[in-house]
Amino acid sequence: MNLIWITSAKYLDGYCLQLTFNNGEVKIFDGKDIVTNNPLYHSLQVIAVFKDFMLDGWTVSWQNGKLDLAPEFLYENSRVA
C-alpha cells in the first residue's frame, strides 16, 4: 500500500467520521468499538469529546494531539461512503 493520510474529516453522528484520504477515497469510520473496548480511548466515549477532533497533517487527533489513530488503521477499518 502507498503512504496514506487524511486530507479532510467531518463528524457525522455517534462515533462516525467521514474521512477523505489522499488517494481521493471517501470512507466512513465508526469508532464505537475502539472507544468502548480500548481503555486508552475511553475518554472519547463522551460524544462532545469525540466530536472535538482536529487534523494534524496525517490523521485525526483528539485532546490537542494526545490521542490519535494511524491513518492506515482508519483506512483499513472504514467502509466506503
Backbone as CSV, one residue per row, in Angstrom:
resi,resn,N_x,N_y,N_z,CA_x,CA_y,CA_z,C_x,C_y,C_z
1,MET,0.845,-1.180,0.000,0.000,0.000,0.000,0.890,1.243,0.000
2,ASN,0.491,2.233,-0.749,1.189,3.516,-0.748,0.911,4.248,0.550
3,LEU,1.737,5.225,0.827,1.551,6.057,2.013,0.177,6.723,1.941
4,ILE,-0.565,6.635,3.018,-1.927,7.162,3.058,-2.060,8.153,4.202
5,TRP,-2.828,9.216,3.973,-3.131,10.166,5.039,-4.500,10.771,4.780
6,ILE,-5.000,11.448,5.782,-6.337,12.027,5.717,-6.224,13.489,5.308
7,THR,-7.015,13.862,4.304,-6.996,15.245,3.833,-8.157,16.066,4.378
8,SER,-9.245,15.385,4.772,-10.350,16.090,5.425,-11.161,15.101,6.243
9,ALA,-11.830,15.632,7.248,-12.655,14.807,8.129,-13.876,15.605,8.552
10,LYS,-14.985,14.904,8.644,-16.249,15.536,9.032,-16.957,14.613,10.012
11,TYR,-17.440,15.194,11.109,-18.228,14.419,12.068,-19.597,14.150,11.458
12,LEU,-20.080,12.913,11.589,-21.409,12.573,11.093,-22.398,12.446,12.247
13,ASP,-22.302,11.374,13.011,-23.136,11.189,14.199,-22.561,10.034,15.007
14,GLY,-23.032,9.891,16.246,-22.500,8.836,17.103,-20.985,8.909,17.157
15,TYR,-20.332,7.827,16.792,-18.867,7.786,16.762,-18.366,7.677,15.322
16,CYS,-19.115,8.240,14.389,-18.781,8.127,12.964,-18.180,9.407,12.404
17,LEU,-17.111,9.201,11.628,-16.451,10.285,10.914,-16.415,9.943,9.432
18,GLN,-16.646,10.951,8.613,-16.431,10.800,7.175,-15.016,11.279,6.897
19,LEU,-14.209,10.409,6.328,-12.800,10.699,6.099,-12.492,10.703,4.612
20,THR,-11.761,11.703,4.164,-11.264,11.738,2.797,-9.765,11.507,2.861
21,PHE,-9.300,10.559,2.064,-7.891,10.196,2.060,-7.184,10.802,0.855
22,ASN,-5.863,10.871,0.926,-5.080,11.495,-0.126,-5.198,10.796,-1.483
23,ASN,-5.714,9.578,-1.503,-5.927,8.882,-2.773,-7.300,9.193,-3.369
24,GLY,-8.042,10.096,-2.715,-9.350,10.517,-3.202,-10.524,9.713,-2.658
25,GLU,-10.250,8.606,-1.979,-11.336,7.794,-1.431,-11.982,8.474,-0.232
26,VAL,-13.288,8.336,-0.160,-14.060,8.844,0.974,-14.627,7.635,1.687
27,LYS,-14.378,7.551,2.981,-14.817,6.404,3.775,-15.452,6.878,5.077
28,ILE,-16.221,5.991,5.671,-16.866,6.249,6.966,-16.190,5.366,8.010
29,PHE,-15.691,5.995,9.050,-15.105,5.274,10.176,-16.069,5.323,11.339
30,ASP,-16.409,4.160,11.874,-17.242,4.064,13.074,-16.330,3.668,14.232
31,GLY,-16.083,4.592,15.142,-15.158,4.376,16.238,-15.760,3.795,17.493
32,LYS,-17.019,3.371,17.434,-17.674,2.891,18.655,-16.903,1.750,19.320
33,ASP,-16.462,0.773,18.559,-15.746,-0.363,19.151,-14.463,0.077,19.842
34,ILE,-13.707,0.934,19.213,-12.418,1.318,19.803,-12.601,2.183,21.050
35,VAL,-13.598,3.069,21.062,-13.771,3.912,22.251,-14.403,3.156,23.411
36,THR,-15.104,2.068,23.128,-15.700,1.303,24.218,-14.825,0.137,24.663
37,ASN,-13.989,-0.397,23.776,-13.210,-1.594,24.104,-11.736,-1.349,24.396
38,ASN,-11.219,-0.188,24.083,-9.808,0.099,24.316,-9.703,1.185,25.388
39,PRO,-9.191,0.851,26.566,-9.132,1.822,27.671,-8.401,3.118,27.315
40,LEU,-7.459,3.069,26.413,-6.731,4.273,26.009,-7.675,5.331,25.433
41,TYR,-8.757,4.885,24.803,-9.683,5.792,24.122,-10.995,6.007,24.872
42,HIS,-11.097,5.561,26.112,-12.349,5.688,26.858,-12.813,7.134,27.019
43,SER,-11.899,8.083,27.069,-12.316,9.490,27.210,-13.132,9.954,26.009
44,LEU,-13.006,9.266,24.877,-13.750,9.644,23.678,-15.181,9.123,23.692
45,GLN,-15.557,8.383,24.739,-16.938,7.913,24.855,-17.901,9.084,25.014
46,VAL,-17.417,10.185,25.541,-18.229,11.400,25.645,-18.287,12.002,24.239
47,ILE,-19.478,12.026,23.658,-19.620,12.455,22.260,-19.018,13.838,22.028
48,ALA,-19.193,14.748,22.966,-18.627,16.092,22.794,-17.107,16.037,22.653
49,VAL,-16.469,15.131,23.363,-15.009,14.967,23.260,-14.659,14.310,21.926
50,PHE,-15.411,13.288,21.525,-15.164,12.619,20.242,-15.297,13.603,19.080
51,LYS,-16.309,14.463,19.152,-16.546,15.438,18.079,-15.459,16.500,17.998
52,ASP,-14.708,16.682,19.062,-13.695,17.745,19.134,-12.346,17.218,18.642
53,PHE,-12.277,16.873,17.369,-11.046,16.349,16.778,-10.413,17.414,15.890
54,MET,-9.193,17.149,15.477,-8.510,18.046,14.545,-7.671,17.202,13.593
55,LEU,-7.322,17.777,12.474,-6.387,17.140,11.548,-4.995,17.628,11.896
56,ASP,-4.051,16.698,11.946,-2.686,17.084,12.316,-1.705,17.001,11.139
57,GLY,-2.238,16.876,9.933,-1.391,16.761,8.758,-1.341,15.349,8.212
58,TRP,-1.633,14.354,9.052,-1.637,12.951,8.637,-2.933,12.250,8.964
59,THR,-3.477,12.569,10.129,-4.623,11.820,10.634,-5.480,12.728,11.501
60,VAL,-6.520,12.165,12.069,-7.316,12.903,13.042,-6.724,12.651,14.425
61,SER,-6.814,13.657,15.263,-6.349,13.502,16.637,-7.312,14.223,17.566
62,TRP,-7.256,13.817,18.811,-8.130,14.368,19.842,-7.284,14.860,21.006
63,GLN,-7.902,15.676,21.827,-7.281,16.187,23.058,-5.918,16.824,22.759
64,ASN,-5.948,17.753,21.816,-4.743,18.507,21.430,-3.581,17.616,21.033
65,GLY,-3.893,16.536,20.320,-2.850,15.662,19.805,-2.411,14.549,20.740
66,LYS,-3.041,14.445,21.903,-2.655,13.389,22.848,-3.142,12.011,22.407
67,LEU,-4.240,11.964,21.651,-4.788,10.705,21.146,-4.944,10.792,19.640
68,ASP,-4.577,9.736,18.962,-4.838,9.656,17.525,-4.935,8.200,17.115
69,LEU,-5.287,8.005,15.863,-5.326,6.678,15.256,-4.551,6.776,13.950
70,ALA,-3.750,5.784,13.668,-2.949,5.797,12.446,-3.869,5.893,11.226
71,PRO,-3.482,6.684,10.238,-4.324,6.789,9.045,-4.519,5.447,8.345
72,GLU,-3.523,4.573,8.402,-3.657,3.245,7.805,-4.734,2.429,8.527
73,PHE,-4.776,2.552,9.859,-5.805,1.867,10.643,-7.183,2.389,10.250
74,LEU,-7.308,3.702,10.158,-8.589,4.298,9.794,-9.015,3.862,8.392
75,TYR,-8.078,3.838,7.471,-8.380,3.430,6.102,-8.861,1.980,6.057
76,GLU,-8.143,1.107,6.712,-8.458,-0.322,6.677,-9.710,-0.675,7.466
77,ASN,-10.084,0.161,8.435,-11.226,-0.128,9.296,-12.409,0.792,9.026
78,SER,-12.481,1.318,7.817,-13.585,2.168,7.412,-14.292,1.527,6.219
79,ARG,-15.539,1.931,6.047,-16.303,1.433,4.902,-16.447,2.555,3.866
80,VAL,-16.624,2.155,2.643,-16.783,3.133,1.567,-18.051,3.941,1.816
81,ALA,-17.942,5.246,1.642,-19.075,6.147,1.880,-20.109,6.004,0.783
